Amino acid sequence: MTAAQIGLGAPCVELPGREHHHAGEAEEPPLRLLLGKDAVAVVKDMADRLATQDAQWRHVSESVSV
């Protein structure tokens, strides 16, 4: 289930202008930035569920040669 499906809208926005970031700058700007009070928790929950699913199917993923 996505954040949008549970009525939270888009907790993550893509930031324009990354292509203009210079290698010598101290900090690399994020590709996506989580916004909103609950965004970090929602995305972490989604990532945890995805990691669990990946672990359950790891044997199948690793058995395929591409």
N, C-alpha and C positions, 0 to 999 in steps of 0.2 A: 504494500500500500504506500502510495506517495503522500507527501505532505499536502499536495493539492487535493487528493482524494479524501483526506480527513478534514478538509476545510481550513487548512493553514496557509493556503496560497503558496507562493514561492519563497522559501526561507533562504534561498541562495541566489545571488545575482552574479553574472559574469561581468567582469570589469574590462572596459575598453582600454586600449592604449598600452597593453603589455608589450607590444612589439616595439614600443619606443623606449623601453627600459634599457639603460646602459649597463654593461657588464661591470663597470667600475663602481656602480652605486652600492652602498652598504647593504641595503635590504631589498629583496625581490618582492614586488607586490604580489598578492595572491591572485590566482586565476579566478577563483570564486570566493566571495565573502558572505559568510552567514550573517543575516540581519534579523533582528527581532529577539524579543526576550526568550522565547522558547526554541529558537532555531537550532542552537547547538545541541540541545537535548534531543530534539526530533531527528536531526540528521545522524546523531550518534546512535540512536535506537535503530534507524534504518541501516546504518553501516554494520551494527552488531548482528542484526537479522541476516544481512547479506553474508557476513563472515561465517555465521552458523550454517547457512545453506551451502556455501562454498566448501566448508569442511565436510559436510555430509556427502557431497558429490565429488570430493577430491579424487577418489580412486577412479572414477569414470573419466574425469578431466585428464588425469595423468596417464590413462591407458590409451589415449588417442594420439596418434602421430600425425602431425600436419606439416 
